Amino acid sequence: MRRSWTWLLPAAFLLVFLAWPLLSFLRLAGPPAALGPWARGRLAASLQLGALTALLALLFGMPLAWLLGRHRFRGRKLLRALVTVPFVMPVVVVAGGLLALLGPRGYALRLLGHGFPFAGTYAALLVAHAVYNVPLVVRLVGDAWAHLDPRLEDAAATLGAGPWTRLRRVTLPRLAPALAAAATLAFLFGFTAFGTVLLLADPVKHATLEVAVYTEGIGVFDLPVAATLALLQLVFTFLAALAYAWLERRAAAQERPVDEATALAPLSAASRPLAALGFLVAALLLLPLLAAAVRALDTPAGWGLDAFLRVFHDQGALLYVPPLRALRNSLVFAAWTVVLAVPLGALAARAAARSGPLVDAAWMLPLGASAVTLSLGLLVVFPWRVGPWSLDLRASAALLVLVHALVAFPFVARAVTGPLRARDPALGEAARTLGAARWQRLLWIDLPLLSPALLVGAVLAASVSLGEFAGALILLRPENATVPAEMFRYLGETKPDPWLFPEAMALATLLMLLDVAVFAALERLRPGRAGGF
């Protein structure tokens, strides 16, 4: 890194818009000992939810990771794209789908004839986190599985090892770094849970540290307590990010270029029971999203497209702003997020590819800091005054764009770092020997090789922006409201309006169709390991 300038711009971006606001906010923190049993309970709740999230993600994700990482079949790429959709969906979409499926007036009630407790329970929280994080295991572990040379397992079989012996003695040791990395990342997402707790669980009984930071900072405006809780959370998330960066590096070192025709085998009669389990997991992942789409068609006027038509023509049915304005705002914020996050993430990935896990962990800090903490920190820093100069962004949508870019930044960096490390350095050396300048090597070698990963990073950045609503709850003004923020307000609305839920689900369906189309196209363009997550 001492010989490269590429790390300066992303480092400056994080220093100004991450470190400075965070430090300014955390300066308000009081002594941790003053928090008492309540704060320790929130920490225990966050640790418990993170551990259970990782366990459920591994338990349900392994059969599907094995199916996609070891076998070829018709529709494999489409299935990979479909199981990714729940991860990139806004939390309000998945929550709405689960409520449409299992809620007080859901389809399960209609089919069974009686209800059962779901909304407001811890089980609902765990189901939502499984839906979100199983795709994470499928992509990370499935990619690693696909890059393991199958000839070692064939050799073990020739020597008399049975299927379980081969799995325990040959496959799992080589998959261990990828498994640990996926579990660590799932733990990180569970530990920082926010929207799922507010929407599906009891925000008081099941509150995590993230929910407590929001409640103390916005609900009762006790910034010292909120800052202390945020500091406590940041310590754990940084340790988890550091562990993930180290494990991901080890997982990447296990991978070797393997021909897909050699690595992927057709489904045999012996493998079909486990393959059926993988297909069942995929169906369960998509069931809440399917319920949301069906609920968009199930309107007070009967089955039809009335909810979609009202989205495009009704000028005020979706709570505070017209649906089209909310959709337009979401797309504008997503576009600006891509403009900021992709070049900064690519430069950060170039620096990470040349350095150790500590730099990897530093680039992932925005993910651990959370949108709630970032938003509160930006509100503390801006307005900024130095002498006669001042900058007040509290009434501007620019703060929300910064939060979206910061949250999307680690996804872009992770998407590009893997392909950068897997790139053959001999190409650049040969070009330099032939007289190519640095900008020519970047333009003619690096960009063509990295374009699939950059495309993946851009789609992930846009998806993260479209789904982010924690920052919107703190920073957005009503005229700049986004789709997730309006849908969140609906789910907390007590005024009965039979059209609100179908319209919200119609918007959710439009976002789902967009994600499915984009990820299906990416699967056709994605050569080898072009980023994953």
N, C-alpha and C positions, 0 to 999 in steps of 0.2 A: 504493500500500500504506500510505502514511502516513495516509490518510483511512479506512482500513478496519481492523477488528479481527479479521477472519476468519483472518488468517495466524498469529495468536498461538497458538492451540491446537495446530495441527499443528507449528508451530515449537517449542513447548514439548515436545511429544511426542518430536520428533526430538532435541532437545537433551538430554533426560533419558535416553532409552532408546537413542539412537544415538550422539550426539556424546560424551557422558560415558563410556559403556562403551568406545567406540572409542579415545578419547584416553587413557583409563586403561590400556587394553591396549597401545596404541602407545607409551606412555611406557617400556615395557619393552624397546623396540627398541634394538639396538646399531647401530654404524656400518655403513652399507650396504657399505663397502669390505671389511668383515670376512667377507662372505658367500662371496666367491670364485667360481670358475667354476661350481660346482654351481648356485648361485642364478641366475647369468646364464643357465645352460642352462634352468632352469625358466621364466624370463622369456621366453626365445626360444621355448620350447615353447608357452607361452600365446599369444604373438603369432602364431606360425605357425598354431595351431589356430583362433584368432579370424579370421585372414585367410582361411583355407581354408573356414571355416564361412560367412563372408559371400559368398565366391565361389560355393560350391555352392548356397547359398540363392537367390542371384540367377539362377544358370544354370538351375536346375530350377523356380524359382518364377515366372519371367516368362511362360512359356506359359500357366500356369494363371491368373495375374493378368490377362493379356490376355483370356482366355476369360470370366472372371467380371466383369471391368471393362468390357468392350465389347460383350457379346452377351447376349441373353435366350434362354432355352430352358427347357423343362419340367424341373423339378427343380433349378433354379439355386440357390435359397435352401437347399435341402437339401444340395446339394454344398458350398456355403459353410460350412454348419455342420459337415459331415463333415470337411472338410480342416482345420478348426480344432482338432478333437479331439486330434491328436497333440501339439500345442503345450501343451495343458493337461493331458495325461496325466502321471502320475508317471513319473519316469525309470526306475524299476524295472519299470514296465509295458511301456514301449517296449523296454527291454533284454531283458526276458523274452520279448517277442514276437519280437525279432530272434534270440534264442537258440533259440526254438522253431522258427524258420524256417530259420536258417542255422547253428545251433550243432552241437556234436559229435553230438547225437542228434536233430537237427532234421529237418523234412520234406524239405529239399533233399537230405539224405543218403539218405532213404528213396527219393526219386524218382530220383536219379542213381546210386545204388548205391555211391558212394564219397564220402568227405568231402573237405573243403578247409579250409585254415586261416581261421578267422574270429574266434572268441573270443580275446582277448588281442592282437589286431593293431590297427594304426593305421587300417586300412581300416574295421574295425568301429566305431571312434570316429567317423570321418567320416560313415559311413552313418547313425549315430544322430543326429549333429548336423544332417545334411541333413533327416532326418525331422522334427526339432523346429523347424527354422528356416525351412523352405520355407513353412509356413503363415503365418509372420510376414510374409514378402515378399508372399504372396498377399493378405493382408488390407490391409497398408499401401499397397502399390503398386496393388492392385486397386481400393481405395476412391478413391485419387487419380485413377486412370484413368477411373473412372466419372464423376468430376466435371469432366473436361476437355470443353470444348465441342467436339463433333465437327464443327461447321460449318467450323472452320479447316482440318481435314483434307480436307473436301469441297471447300473453295475451292482448296486446293493440287492436288487431283486434277483440278479443272476447268482449272487452269492447266498441266496436263500432267505433274505429278509422279507418278512411279510409287510402288508400295507402300513399297519400301525408302527412297526419297527422302523420302516423307512421314514415315516412322518416324524417320529420322535428322535431318531438318531441322525437323519440326513437333512430333512427339509426344515424342521423348526429351528435348529441351530443357525442355519443360514438366514432364516427369516426373522430371527430374534431382534436384530436392530430395527427392522421395519415395523415389527409388531410393537416394540417399545415406543418408537417414534409416534405411531398412530395413537397408541394409548395415551401418551403424554399430551398430544394435541387435543384429543377428546376430553381429557381431564381439564385442560385449560379452558375449553369452551364451557364445560359444565361448571367449573369453579367461578367463572365470570357471568353466570346466567343472570339475565335481567328480564327480557320480554316474556319468556315462558313462565316465569314466576308470577309476573303481574297479570298475565292473561289466563293461565290455567290452574295455578295453585293458590294457596292462601298467602297474600303478600306480607302478612304479619307472622304467621306461624312458620312459613317456609322461606322467609327472607334470606337471601344470600348477602355477602358483603356489598355486591354491586347494588342491590335493591336498597340496602341500608344507606349507602352513600347518596343515592337519589332521594330517599325519604328525608334524611337529615339535611341535605343541602338545599332541596327545593321545597319539601313539605313543611319543615319547621324552621328552615333557614339557619341551622346551627352549623356554620361552616367549619369551626374547629373540630367538632366530632366527625363531620363528613370527611375532612382532610385526613384525620387520623385513621379512619377506616380505609380510605383510599390508599394511604401509605402502607398499611398492613396488607392490603390486597396486592399492591404493586410488588412487594417483596416476594410473595409467593409466585406471582405470574412471571416475574423475571427469572426466578429459579427454574420454573417449568419451561420457559422459553429457552433458557440456556441448555437444559437437559435435552429438549427437542432438537436444537441445532446440532448438538454433539451426536445424538442418536441418528439423525437424518444423514449426517456425514458418514457415519459407519454403515448405514443402510446403502448409501450410494456407492460406497467402496465395495460392497458385496456384489454389485451388479456387473454383468459382463455383456457385451454385444451378443445377442442370441437371435438366430433367425426364427421368425415367428412360425414358419412352417415346421421347424424342429421343436420349438418349445411348446406349441399348442397341439394337443392331441384331440381326436374326435371323441365324442362321448361314447363310452362302452356300456355294455349291460351292467357291469359291476359298479360303474360310477353313476348310474342314473338315479338311484335313491338319494344320494347326496346332492346331485344336480337338481333334483326335484325340490329339496330343501332350500337350495339357493334361489330357485325361481319363486318359491313361496315367500322368502324374505323380500325379494324384489317387489312382489305383489303387495305385501303388507306395507312397504315403504310408500308405494304410490297410492294406496287406498285412501288416505286422508285428502290427497290432492284431487283424486277422482271424486270424492264426496263433495269437495268444494265446487268442482265444475258442475256436478249434477245439481247441487243446491242453487247454482246460478240459473239453471233452467227451470227449477221448481219455484214458480212465482205465485203471488196471490191471485193472478189472473189465469193460472193453470200452467201447464208445461209449454215452454216456448222461449223465444229470444227477447221477451219484453224487457228483462233486466239489462241486457246488452244494449237495446235500443234506448233505454232511459239513461244509460251511462253516456251515450253520445248526444242525446237530445235534451234530457232533463237538466235544468239549470239550477238545481239546488237540492236534489233529493238526498245526496250523500253528506248529511250533516252540515258543516260550516262552509264548504266551498263546492263549486260545481265539480263533478267527477272529471271532466276533461281538463279543467285547470289543474287539479291535483296530479293527473297523469302527465300533463305537460311539465309541471314543476319537477316531477320525479325524473323525467327524461333529461331535462336541462341540467339538473344536479349530477346525473350519471355521466353526461358528456363532459362536464368540467372535471369530474373525478378522474375520468380516463386521461384527460389532457395533463393533469398534474401527476397522477400516480404512476402511469406507465413509464415515462422517461426517468422519473426519480427511482422507481423500483428497479428498472434495468441497470442504471448506474450503480445502485446499491448491490445488485446481484453480481456485477463485475468485480466489485471490491470484495464481496463475500467469497467469491470463487478463488480468490488469491490469499485468503486469510484464514484464521482459525474460528472455532465455534463461538468465541466471545463476540466477534463482529456479527455473526449470524444472529445471536441473541439480541444484540443491540438493534438490528433492523426489525426484529419482531416485537420490540417494546410497545409500539402503538397498539398492537393486538392485546397485549396484557394490560395496558393502561385503561382500556375501555372507553366507549363513547361518552358515558356519563361523566367520568373523571376529566376527560379531555374538554368536554363542553364547559364544565364548571371552571376549569383552569383558564380557558380562553376568556370566559366572562370576567375573571379576576384580572387578567392582564390587559385586556382591551375594554375600557379606554386606556390608551398609552399616551403619556405626556412626558416630554423632555423639553424644558425651557418653553419657547414659544410654539413648539410643534406638538400636535396632538393627533391621535388617531382613535376614533371611537367606532368600533364595528358591531356594537351590541344590537343595533337595529338593522344590520345588513345580513343578507343571506350568505355572504362570503365566509362567515364563521362556520356555517353548516357545510359548505364545500370543503373547507379545511379539515373538518372532522371526518368527512367521508373519505377524503384523500389519505388522511393519516390511517384510518382503519383499513383501507384497501391497499395501502403501500406494502405491508408484509406479504399479502397474497401475490402481488406482482413479483416481489423479490424472490419468493419461494418458487414461483412458476419458472423463473428464468435461471435461477442458480443451478438447478440440476442439469439442464442442457449445457450451460457454460462449463461445468466441471466435466461433463462427458465429451466435450468437444476435443477433437484431435489437435493438440498444439502444433503438430508438424505442418499443418496447413498455413498457419500464420508465419511460422519460421521460414517455410519455403517462399511465401510471398515477400517476406522481408529480404531474403537472400536475392530475390529477383528484382529488388529495388523499390518495392511498394512502400509508400509512406504509411504512417499510422492511420490517417483518415481513409486511405484507399483500402487498407486491410479491414477497417471497420465497415466501409460501404460495400465492398465486394465479397467479403468472406463472413464476417460476424453477423451482419444483418440478415443475409439470406438464410444462414444456418439457424438463427434465433427467431426468425419471423413467426414460426408456429407457436413458440413459447410466448413471444410478445403478444400474439393474438389471444392465447389462453389467458394471459395476465390482464389484457384489456377487457375480456369478457367477464373475468372474475371481479375486476374493479367495478365495472358497470353493475354487475349483479349485487355486489356488496352495497353499493350506493342505493340501488333500487330497494333493497331490503332493510336498510338502516333506519330505525325510527327512534332509538334512544336519544340521540342528539337532537332530533326534531322536537321531542317533548320539551327540551330545555331552550333551544335556540330559535325555533321557527316562529315567525309571525303568521297570523291567520292567512294572509294573502299569499304566502309562500308555502302553504301546507302541501305535503306529499301524500301519495296513496297510502303507504304504511301508517303514517300519523293519523290520517282520517279513519282508516279501518280500525286502528287501535281505539280511537275515540268512540267508534261505533260499538265495539265489544264492551265498552264500559257504559254505554247509553242505557238509561232506564226507561226513557220514553218509548212506548210501543209504536213501531212503524213497520208494517209487514214488508215494505219494499227495501228497507235498509240492508238487511242481510243478503238478499239476492243480488242487489247492486254491488255490494262489497265483494261478494264471491264472483261476480262477473268481471270486476277489475282484477281479482286474483287469477281468474282463468286466463285473461289476456296476458298477464305476466308469465304464467306457466307456459302458455303456447310459445311465447317469445323465447323463453329459456330452452325449451325442448328443441326448437328449430335451430337455435344457435349452437347448442352443445352437440346436436346430431351432425351439423356441418363441421364442427371442430373435430369430431371423431373421425371423419373422412379425411381431414387435412392433417391430422396429428400423426407424425411419423415417430414411432418408437416412444421414447420417454420425453415428450415435449412439454414437460412441466408438471402434469398431474395437479396436485395442490401445492 
